[in-house]
Amino acid sequence: MKLIEKDGLELVTFDNLTATGMVKHGFTTRHGGVSTGCYASMNMGFSRGEERAPVAENYRILARALELDETAFVATQQTHTTNILKVGAADKGSGVTKDREYKDVDGLMTDEAGINLVIFGADCVPVFLLDPEHHAIGMAHCGWKGTANGMAKKIVERMTAEYSTDPQKLVAAIGPSIGKCCFQVDDPVVNLFRRQLYFADEVIFDDPSEEGKYKIDLWETNRRLLADCGVKNIEIAGLCTMCDTERFYSHRKMGERRGVMAGVMCLCE
């Protein structure tokens, strides 16, 4: 993982994805955009309450920094599902420069070059996937519900079905999100993890600071879900969004009056 700066824009990038030379990618921080107030400064969300113009300019800034087509973004419409949408050239602009024709989508995938897949996060886990053999990519938004319901596993399975992806050849990255240090939960969340994941007790820990509370390691949970599919090449950013609200937006720490980060990935031509 590297924190890089391009023309004033700060991005998190992953060494394993960069090494392939097959994708342009990054995960935004709060730094480098034109948003102001509680959204300052690189808010990527049009639904946060900010006027449209600065958010649109932030996308143009991101496009210039990564040398992307600014009309080719395709963004999720996240509702904490495990729904995954296969997108193509006709979808370019969806959720950014034109209205979406879909809803309830927390994962995107494509095997077409020049399409900028976008997922959002402000504590939730972003997962990046590259199939270098079949020239395909996938991105998944894994909040605690999506994580418990196996979103990371489901997008690998969907890529396998659609693109004949061999999970052992995938290149995967887990981006900045809330860490085990900060992700405190209570019984309903713990019970969902235990119902859905056979290894739940390996990623759930008692929180000694408060009786009846627990901590869950979402990074390890998503790594385990990927590894159980056969994925071997997995890089974890290891950056907690709640610990570092100078660099990242955090829903838990900042509430609703904030911006949102974006993970973006595009297959090179």
SERO-4910 file (N, C-alpha, C, O; in steps of 0.05 Angstrom, whole numbers):
BEGIN
 pado doro    nc1    nc2    nc3   cac1   cac2   cac3    cc1    cc2    cc3    oc1    oc2    oc3
  Met    A     17    -24      0      0      0      0     18     25      0     38     26     13
  Lys    A      9     45    -15     23     70    -15      2     93    -13    -19     91    -24
  Leu    A     10    114      1     -5    140      0     10    157    -20     34    164    -15
  Ile    A     -3    165    -42     11    180    -62     -4    207    -66    -27    210    -58
  Glu    A     10    226    -77     -2    252    -83      2    258   -113     24    257   -123
  Lys    A    -20    266   -126    -18    273   -154    -33    300   -157    -57    301   -154
  Asp    A    -18    321   -163    -29    347   -167    -46    356   -144    -68    368   -147
  Gly    A    -37    350   -120    -51    358    -95    -72    338    -85    -82    341    -63
  Leu    A    -78    318   -102    -98    298    -94    -84    274    -80    -65    263    -91
  Glu    A    -93    267    -56    -81    245    -42    -97    220    -47   -122    220    -44
  Leu    A    -83    198    -53    -96    173    -59    -82    150    -45    -58    150    -42
  Val    A    -97    130    -37    -86    104    -28    -85     86    -52   -105     82    -66
  Thr    A    -62     74    -58    -59     54    -79    -47     28    -68    -37     28    -46
  Phe    A    -49      7    -84    -41    -19    -75    -18    -29    -92    -20    -29   -117
  Asp    A      3    -39    -79     27    -48    -94     21    -71   -112     31    -72   -134
  Asn    A      4    -90   -103     -1   -114   -119    -17   -107   -145    -11   -118   -166
  Leu    A    -36    -88   -143    -50    -80   -167    -32    -64   -185    -32    -68   -210
  Thr    A    -17    -45   -174      1    -29   -190     21    -46   -205     27    -40   -229
  Ala    A     31    -67   -193     52    -84   -205     42    -98   -230     59   -105   -247
  Thr    A     16   -102   -233      6   -116   -257      8    -98   -282     10   -108   -304
  Gly    A      7    -72   -278      6    -53   -301    -20    -55   -317    -21    -44   -339
  Met    A    -40    -68   -306    -65    -73   -321    -88    -54   -313   -108    -53   -327
  Val    A    -85    -40   -291   -107    -23   -281    -96      4   -272    -73      7   -264
  Lys    A   -115     23   -273   -111     49   -259   -130     48   -235   -153     40   -238
  His    A   -121     55   -212   -138     52   -188   -130     71   -166   -108     83   -167
  Gly    A   -147     73   -146   -140     88   -122   -164     89   -104   -187     84   -112
  Phe    A   -159     97    -79   -180    102    -60   -176    130    -49   -154    136    -39
  Thr    A   -195    147    -52   -192    175    -45   -190    179    -15   -199    162      1
  Thr    A   -178    201     -7   -179    211     21   -195    236     22   -210    242      2
  Arg    A   -194    251     43   -208    276     45   -193    299     30   -204    320     27
  His    A   -169    294     21   -152    315     11   -150    317    -19   -147    297    -33
  Gly    A   -152    342    -29   -146    347    -57   -170    357    -74   -167    362    -97
  Gly    A   -193    359    -61   -217    368    -76   -225    397    -70   -209    412    -59
  Val    A   -249    404    -79   -259    431    -77   -283    434    -58   -294    456    -55
  Ser    A   -291    412    -46   -314    413    -27   -306    430     -3   -283    431      5
  Thr    A   -326    442     10   -321    459     33   -338    451     57   -356    433     55
  Gly    A   -334    464     79   -349    459    103   -345    431    114   -323    421    113
  Cys    A   -367    418    122   -364    391    133   -357    370    112   -351    347    118
  Tyr    A   -358    378     86   -352    360     64   -323    362     55   -314    347     38
  Ala    A   -309    381     67   -282    386     57   -264    361     58   -264    346     78
  Ser    A   -248    357     36   -250    373     12   -255    355    -13   -262    365    -34
  Met    A   -252    329     -9   -254    311    -33   -279    293    -29   -277    269    -30
  Asn    A   -302    306    -25   -327    290    -23   -335    279    -50   -336    294    -70
  Met    A   -339    253    -51   -346    239    -76   -375    231    -78   -383    218    -97
  Gly    A   -391    240    -58   -419    231    -57   -439    253    -65   -439    274    -52
  Phe    A   -455    248    -85   -475    267    -94   -499    267    -75   -515    286    -76
  Ser    A   -502    247    -58   -525    245    -41   -520    254    -12   -536    249      6
  Arg    A   -497    266     -7   -490    274     20   -503    300     29   -503    306     53
  Gly    A   -515    315     10   -527    341     17   -511    365      6   -521    387      9
  Glu    A   -488    360     -5   -472    381    -17   -483    388    -45   -495    371    -58
  Glu    A   -479    413    -54   -487    420    -81   -472    403   -101   -450    393    -95
  Arg    A   -484    399   -124   -473    380   -144   -447    390   -156   -429    374   -161
  Ala    A   -444    416   -160   -421    426   -175   -394    418   -163   -376    409   -178
  Pro    A   -389    422   -137   -363    414   -126   -357    385   -127   -334    376   -132
  Val    A   -378    368   -124   -374    339   -126   -366    331   -154   -348    315   -158
  Ala    A   -380    343   -174   -373    338   -202   -345    346   -208   -331    332   -222
  Glu    A   -336    368   -197   -308    377   -201   -289    358   -187   -267    353   -198
  Asn    A   -296    347   -165   -279    327   -152   -275    303   -169   -253    291   -170
  Tyr    A   -295    294   -184   -292    272   -203   -274    280   -226   -258    264   -235
  Arg    A   -276    305   -235   -257    313   -256   -229    314   -246   -210    307   -260
  Ile    A   -225    322   -221   -198    322   -209   -187    294   -208   -164    289   -215
  Leu    A   -204    275   -199   -195    247   -197   -189    236   -225   -169    221   -228
  Ala    A   -205    243   -245   -201    233   -272   -174    244   -283   -159    229   -296
  Arg    A   -168    269   -278   -143    280   -288   -119    267   -274    -99    261   -287
  Ala    A   -121    262   -248    -99    251   -233    -92    223   -242    -69    215   -243
  Leu    A   -113    207   -248   -109    179   -256   -110    175   -286   -108    152   -296
  Glu    A   -112    197   -301   -114    196   -330   -137    178   -339   -133    160   -355
  Leu    A   -160    184   -329   -185    169   -335   -203    187   -352   -201    211   -352
  Asp    A   -221    174   -367   -242    188   -381   -263    197   -361   -275    181   -348
  Glu    A   -266    224   -359   -284    235   -338   -314    229   -344   -331    234   -327
  Thr    A   -320    219   -368   -348    212   -374   -353    182   -370   -375    172   -376
  Ala    A   -333    167   -360   -335    137   -360   -338    125   -332   -333    101   -329
  Phe    A   -344    142   -312   -349    131   -285   -375    116   -284   -395    124   -296
  Val    A   -376     94   -269   -400     79   -264   -400     74   -233   -383     60   -223
  Ala    A   -420     85   -220   -420     84   -190   -442     66   -180   -464     63   -191
  Thr    A   -436     53   -157   -456     37   -143   -479     54   -133   -477     78   -131
  Gln    A   -501     40   -126   -523     53   -111   -527     35    -86   -543     17    -86
  Gln    A   -511     42    -66   -506     23    -44   -529     23    -23   -537     44    -13
  Thr    A   -539     -1    -17   -559     -4      4   -552    -28     22   -570    -40     33
  His    A   -527    -35     24   -517    -57     41   -528    -84     33   -535   -101     49
  Thr    A   -531    -88      6   -539   -113     -5   -514   -129    -13   -492   -121     -8
  Thr    A   -519   -153    -25   -497   -167    -38   -503   -169    -68   -494   -188    -81
  Asn    A   -518   -149    -79   -524   -149   -107   -500   -138   -123   -487   -119   -115
  Ile    A   -494   -152   -145   -471   -145   -162   -481   -141   -190   -496   -157   -201
  Leu    A   -472   -119   -203   -480   -112   -230   -457   -114   -249   -435   -103   -244
  Lys    A   -461   -129   -271   -441   -129   -293   -447   -105   -311   -469   -102   -320
  Val    A   -426    -89   -316   -431    -64   -331   -413    -64   -356   -393    -78   -357
  Gly    A   -422    -47   -375   -408    -45   -400   -408    -16   -410   -415      2   -395
  Ala    A   -400    -12   -434   -397     15   -445   -423     32   -443   -422     56   -439
  Ala    A   -446     19   -446   -471     33   -445   -477     45   -418   -494     63   -415
  Asp    A   -463     35   -398   -468     45   -370   -450     69   -363   -453     80   -341
  Lys    A   -432     76   -380   -413     98   -374   -428    123   -365   -447    132   -378
  Gly    A   -419    134   -343   -430    159   -332   -451    154   -310   -459    172   -296
  Ser    A   -460    129   -308   -482    124   -289   -475    131   -260   -455    122   -250
  Gly    A   -491    147   -248   -487    156   -221   -468    179   -218   -464    189   -195
  Val    A   -457    189   -240   -438    211   -238   -446    233   -258   -453    255   -250
  Thr    A   -446    227   -284   -453    247   -304   -481    241   -316   -491    258   -331
  Lys    A   -494    219   -308   -521    214   -316   -535    197   -295   -521    185   -278
  Asp    A   -561    197   -295   -576    181   -275   -571    152   -279   -568    142   -301
  Arg    A   -571    137   -256   -570    108   -258   -596     96   -267   -617    107   -263
  Glu    A   -594     73   -281   -618     58   -288   -620     33   -271   -633     14   -279
  Tyr    A   -607     33   -248   -607     10   -230   -607     21   -201   -601     44   -196
  Lys    A   -614      4   -183   -613     11   -154   -605    -14   -138   -604    -36   -149
  Asp    A   -599    -10   -113   -592    -32    -95   -569    -49   -105   -570    -73   -108
  Val    A   -547    -35   -112   -524    -48   -123   -499    -41   -106   -492    -17   -104
  Asp    A   -487    -61    -94   -464    -56    -77   -438    -68    -89   -417    -66    -77
  Gly    A   -440    -79   -113   -416    -90   -126   -418    -86   -156   -440    -87   -168
  Leu    A   -396    -81   -169   -394    -76   -198   -372    -93   -209   -352    -99   -196
  Met    A   -375   -101   -234   -354   -116   -248   -356   -111   -278   -377   -105   -288
  Thr    A   -333   -113   -291   -332   -110   -320   -308   -124   -332   -288   -128   -318
  Asp    A   -309   -131   -357   -286   -140   -372   -280   -122   -395   -265   -129   -414
  Glu    A   -291    -97   -394   -287    -78   -415   -267    -56   -406   -271    -45   -384
  Ala    A   -248    -50   -422   -228    -29   -415   -242     -2   -416   -261      2   -430
  Gly    A   -231     17   -400   -240     44   -402   -264     51   -386   -275     73   -389
  Ile    A   -274     33   -369   -297     38   -352   -286     41   -323   -273     23   -313
  Asn    A   -293     63   -310   -283     70   -284   -303     61   -263   -322     75   -257
  Leu    A   -299     37   -251   -317     28   -230   -313     44   -205   -290     49   -197
  Val    A   -335     51   -192   -334     68   -168   -351     55   -146   -375     49   -150
  Ile    A   -339     52   -122   -354     45    -98   -348     66    -77   -328     80    -79
  Phe    A   -364     68    -56   -362     88    -36   -357     76     -8   -364     54     -3
  Gly    A   -344     92      9   -339     83     36   -333    106     55   -322    127     47
  Ala    A   -342    103     80   -335    122    101   -335    106    127   -346    115    147
  Asp    A   -323     83    127   -319     63    148   -323     35    136   -310     16    145
  Cys    A   -341     32    116   -345      5    104   -320     -4     88   -304     13     80
  Val    A   -318    -30     84   -294    -41     72   -297    -41     41   -316    -53     30
  Pro    A   -278    -29     27   -277    -30     -2   -259    -53    -11   -236    -56     -1
  Val    A   -269    -70    -29   -254    -93    -39   -249    -89    -69   -268    -84    -84
  Phe    A   -224    -91    -78   -216    -89   -106   -207   -116   -115   -192   -130   -101
  Leu    A   -216   -124   -139   -209   -150   -151   -200   -147   -180   -214   -133   -195
  Leu    A   -178   -159   -187   -169   -159   -215   -164   -188   -223   -149   -203   -210
  Asp    A   -176   -196   -246   -170   -222   -258   -151   -216   -282   -160   -208   -303
  Pro    A   -125   -220   -278   -106   -213   -299   -107   -232   -323    -98   -226   -345
  Glu    A   -117   -256   -318   -118   -276   -339   -140   -270   -359   -136   -272   -383
  His    A   -164   -262   -349   -186   -257   -367   -193   -227   -369   -213   -219   -380
  His    A   -175   -210   -359   -177   -181   -363   -204   -171   -353   -220   -160   -368
  Ala    A   -209   -176   -328   -235   -168   -315   -229   -157   -287   -209   -164   -274
  Ile    A   -247   -139   -278   -244   -127   -252   -271   -128   -238   -292   -128   -250
  Gly    A   -269   -127   -211   -293   -125   -195   -288   -108   -170   -265   -107   -160
  Met    A   -308    -94   -161   -306    -78   -137   -330    -82   -120   -353    -84   -130
  Ala    A   -326    -85    -93   -348    -90    -75   -347    -72    -51   -326    -67    -39
  His    A   -371    -62    -44   -375    -47    -19   -384    -66      2   -406    -78      0
  Cys    A   -368    -70     23   -374    -90     44   -377    -76     71   -357    -74     86
  Gly    A   -401    -66     76   -407    -57    103   -409    -81    122   -404   -104    113
  Trp    A   -416    -77    147   -417   -100    165   -438   -120    156   -434   -144    159
  Lys    A   -460   -110    145   -481   -129    135   -471   -144    111   -473   -169    109
  Gly    A   -459   -130     92   -449   -143     68   -426   -162     75   -424   -183     63
  Thr    A   -409   -154     94   -388   -172    102   -399   -198    114   -391   -219    107
  Ala    A   -417   -195    133   -429   -218    146   -443   -236    126   -444   -261    129
  Asn    A   -455   -224    105   -470   -239     85   -453   -249     62   -463   -259     42
  Gly    A   -426   -245     65   -407   -257     46   -405   -243     19   -400   -256     -1
  Met    A   -407   -216     19   -405   -202     -6   -379   -207    -20   -379   -211    -45
  Ala    A   -356   -208     -6   -331   -213    -19   -330   -240    -33   -320   -242    -55
  Lys    A   -341   -260    -20   -343   -287    -32   -361   -287    -56   -356   -299    -77
  Lys    A   -384   -272    -54   -403   -272    -76   -393   -259   -101   -400   -267   -123
  Ile    A   -377   -238    -98   -367   -225   -122   -346   -242   -136   -343   -242   -160
  Val    A   -330   -257   -120   -311   -276   -132   -326   -297   -147   -319   -304   -170
  Glu    A   -347   -308   -135   -363   -328   -149   -376   -318   -174   -378   -332   -194
  Arg    A   -385   -293   -173   -398   -281   -197   -378   -277   -219   -384   -282   -243
  Met    A   -354   -268   -212   -333   -265   -233   -325   -292   -244   -319   -294   -268
  Thr    A   -325   -312   -228   -319   -339   -237   -340   -348   -257   -334   -360   -278
  Ala    A   -366   -343   -251   -388   -351   -269   -388   -335   -295   -393   -347   -316
  Glu    A   -383   -309   -293   -385   -292   -317   -360   -292   -334   -361   -291   -359
  Tyr    A   -336   -293   -322   -311   -290   -336   -293   -314   -335   -270   -313   -346
  Ser    A   -302   -336   -323   -285   -360   -319   -261   -354   -302   -239   -366   -306
  Thr    A   -264   -335   -284   -242   -327   -266   -233   -351   -249   -249   -366   -238
  Asp    A   -206   -354   -247   -194   -373   -229   -187   -357   -204   -168   -341   -204
  Pro    A   -201   -362   -181   -195   -346   -157   -166   -346   -149   -156   -327   -137
  Gln    A   -152   -368   -154   -124   -369   -146   -106   -349   -161    -84   -343   -153
  Lys    A   -116   -339   -184   -101   -320   -200   -110   -291   -195    -98   -273   -207
  Leu    A   -130   -287   -179   -140   -260   -174   -119   -244   -158   -104   -255   -142
  Val    A   -119   -218   -163   -104   -199   -148   -125   -182   -132   -142   -170   -144
  Ala    A   -123   -183   -106   -143   -171    -89   -132   -150    -70   -109   -153    -61
  Ala    A   -147   -130    -63   -139   -110    -44   -163   -102    -27   -186   -100    -36
  Ile    A   -157    -98     -1   -177    -89     19   -169    -61     28   -148    -58     40
  Gly    A   -186    -42     22   -179    -14     27   -184     -4     55   -193    -19     72
  Pro    A   -179     22     59   -184     35     85   -213     32     94   -231     36     78
  Ser    A   -217     27    119   -243     24    131   -240     24    161   -218     26    171
  Ile    A   -262     21    175   -260     20    204   -245     -6    213   -251    -28    203
  Gly    A   -226     -3    231   -210    -25    239   -221    -39    264   -240    -29    277
  Lys    A   -210    -62    271   -218    -76    295   -215    -58    320   -229    -61    339
  Cys    A   -196    -40    319   -191    -22    341   -216     -5    348   -219      3    371
  Cys    A   -233      1    328   -255     19    332   -282      7    327   -302     19    335
  Phe    A   -284    -16    314   -310    -26    306   -323    -41    329   -322    -66    331
  Gln    A   -336    -25    347   -350    -37    370   -379    -43    362   -392    -27    349
  Val    A   -388    -67    371   -415    -76    364   -427    -90    388   -414    -94    408
  Asp    A   -454    -96    385   -468   -109    407   -479   -136    397   -471   -145    375
  Asp    A   -496   -148    412   -504   -176    407   -517   -180    380   -511   -200    366
  Pro    A   -536   -162    370   -548   -167    344   -528   -171    321   -531   -188    304
  Val    A   -507   -154    321   -487   -156    300   -471   -182    303   -466   -196    284
  Val    A   -463   -187    328   -448   -212    333   -464   -236    325   -453   -255    314
  Asn    A   -489   -236    332   -506   -259    325   -509   -264    295   -509   -286    286
  Leu    A   -510   -242    280   -511   -244    251   -485   -257    240   -486   -275    224
  Phe    A   -463   -248    250   -437   -259    241   -436   -289    248   -427   -305    232
  Arg    A   -445   -296    272   -444   -324    280   -463   -341    264   -457   -365    260
  Arg    A   -485   -330    256   -504   -346    239   -492   -350    211   -496   -371    199
  Gln    A   -479   -330    201   -471   -330    173   -443   -341    167   -438   -351    145
  Leu    A   -425   -339    186   -397   -345    181   -387   -367    201   -388   -363    225
  Tyr    A   -377   -388    190   -369   -410    207   -344   -403    224   -340   -415    245
  Phe    A   -329   -383    215   -305   -375    230   -310   -349    246   -290   -337    255
  Ala    A   -335   -343    251   -341   -317    265   -326   -313    291   -317   -291    296
  Asp    A   -324   -334    307   -312   -330    333   -282   -325    331   -269   -318    351
  Glu    A   -270   -328    307   -242   -322    303   -238   -292    297   -215   -282    298
  Val    A   -260   -278    291   -257   -249    284   -273   -231    303   -274   -207    299
  Ile    A   -286   -243    323   -301   -229    343   -286   -230    370   -276   -251    378
  Phe    A   -284   -207    383   -269   -205    408   -285   -189    429   -299   -170    422
  Asp    A   -283   -198    453   -296   -182    475   -283   -155    477   -258   -153    475
  Asp    A   -299   -135    482   -288   -108    486   -285   -103    516   -305    -99    530
  Pro    A   -261   -103    526   -257   -100    555   -265    -73    566   -268    -70    590
  Ser    A   -269    -54    548   -276    -27    557   -305    -24    565   -313     -4    578
  Glu    A   -322    -42    556   -351    -39    561   -364    -67    561   -362    -82    542
  Glu    A   -379    -72    583   -392    -98    585   -413   -102    564   -428    -83    558
  Gly    A   -415   -125    553   -435   -131    532   -429   -121    505   -446   -122    487
  Lys    A   -404   -110    501   -396   -100    475   -373   -117    464   -358   -130    479
  Tyr    A   -370   -116    437   -350   -132    424   -336   -115    403   -346    -94    396
  Lys    A   -314   -126    393   -301   -115    370   -300   -136    348   -295   -160    354
  Ile    A   -303   -128    323   -301   -146    301   -280   -136    281   -278   -113    275
  Asp    A   -264   -155    271   -243   -149    252   -254   -153    224   -254   -175    214
  Leu    A   -263   -131    212   -274   -132    185   -253   -138    164   -258   -151    143
  Trp    A   -228   -128    168   -207   -134    148   -201   -164    147   -200   -175    125
  Glu    A   -198   -176    170   -192   -205    170   -216   -221    161   -213   -242    148
  Thr    A   -240   -212    167   -264   -226    157   -265   -227    127   -269   -248    115
  Asn    A   -260   -204    114   -261   -203     85   -237   -217     73   -239   -230     52
  Arg    A   -214   -216     86   -191   -231     77   -197   -261     77   -191   -275     59
  Arg    A   -209   -269     99   -216   -298    102   -237   -307     81   -234   -328     70
  Leu    A   -256   -290     76   -276   -297     55   -263   -300     28   -270   -318     13
  Leu    A   -244   -282     22   -230   -285     -4   -212   -309     -4   -211   -324    -24
  Ala    A   -198   -314     18   -180   -336     19   -195   -363     17   -185   -382      5
  Asp    A   -218   -364     29   -234   -388     28   -243   -395     -1   -248   -418     -7
  Cys    A   -244   -374    -18   -250   -379    -46   -226   -388    -62   -229   -398    -84
  Gly    A   -202   -385    -50   -178   -393    -64   -160   -370    -71   -138   -373    -82
  Val    A   -168   -345    -64   -152   -321    -70   -127   -321    -52   -129   -324    -28
  Lys    A   -104   -318    -64    -79   -318    -49    -66   -291    -47    -54   -284    -27
  Asn    A    -68   -275    -69    -54   -249    -70    -73   -228    -59    -89   -216    -74
  Ile    A    -71   -222    -33    -89   -203    -20    -72   -183     -5    -56   -190     12
  Glu    A    -76   -157    -12    -63   -135      2    -83   -120     19   -105   -113      9
  Ile    A    -76   -115     44    -94   -100     62    -81    -73     69    -58    -72     77
  Ala    A    -96    -52     65    -86    -25     70    -78    -21     99    -58     -9    105
  Gly    A    -95    -32    117    -89    -29    145    -93     -1    156    -80      7    176
  Leu    A   -109     15    143   -114     43    152   -143     45    163   -162     39    148
  Cys    A   -145     54    188   -172     56    200   -183     84    196   -171    104    203
  Thr    A   -206     84    184   -219    110    177   -228    125    202   -229    149    203
  Met    A   -236    110    223   -246    123    247   -222    134    264   -225    154    278
  Cys    A   -200    121    263   -176    131    277   -165    157    265   -155    174    279
  Asp    A   -168    160    239   -155    182    225   -176    199    209   -177    197    185
  Thr    A   -192    215    223   -212    231    210   -200    257    199   -214    272    186
  Glu    A   -174    262    203   -161    283    188   -157    275    159   -158    292    141
  Arg    A   -153    249    155   -149    239    128   -174    227    115   -177    229     91
  Phe    A   -191    215    131   -214    200    121   -240    210    134   -240    220    156
  Tyr    A   -262    208    119   -289    211    130   -296    185    146   -289    163    137
  Ser    A   -309    188    168   -318    165    184   -347    170    193   -353    189    207
  His    A   -364    152    184   -392    154    192   -396    152    222   -411    167    234
  Arg    A   -382    133    234   -385    129    263   -375    153    279   -388    160    299
  Lys    A   -354    166    271   -343    188    286   -355    215    278   -358    233    295
  Met    A   -363    218    253   -372    244    243   -402    247    238   -412    269    235
  Gly    A   -416    224    238   -444    225    233   -451    230    204   -436    223    186
  Glu    A   -475    241    200   -485    245    173   -473    269    158   -473    270    134
  Arg    A   -464    289    173   -454    314    160   -425    310    154   -407    319    169
  Arg    A   -420    298    131   -393    291    123   -394    284     93   -415    280     81
  Gly    A   -370    281     82   -368    270     55   -365    240     55   -368    227     75
  Val    A   -357    230     32   -352    201     29   -329    197     10   -325    212     -9
  Met    A   -313    176     16   -291    170     -2   -300    152    -25   -322    141    -24
  Ala    A   -284    149    -45   -290    131    -68   -266    114    -74   -243    123    -74
  Gly    A   -272     89    -79   -252     71    -92   -258     70   -121   -281     68   -129
  Val    A   -238     72   -138   -241     72   -167   -221     53   -179   -198     52   -170
  Met    A   -229     39   -200   -211     21   -215   -220     19   -244   -244     17   -249
  Cys    A   -201     19   -262   -207     19   -290   -186      1   -304   -162      3   -299
  Leu    A   -196    -17   -322   -178    -33   -338   -164    -16   -359   -177      1   -372
  Cys    A   -138    -19   -362   -124     -4   -382   -130    -15   -410   -137    -39   -413
  Glu    A   -129      2   -430   -134     -6   -458   -112    -25   -467   -113    -35   -489
***
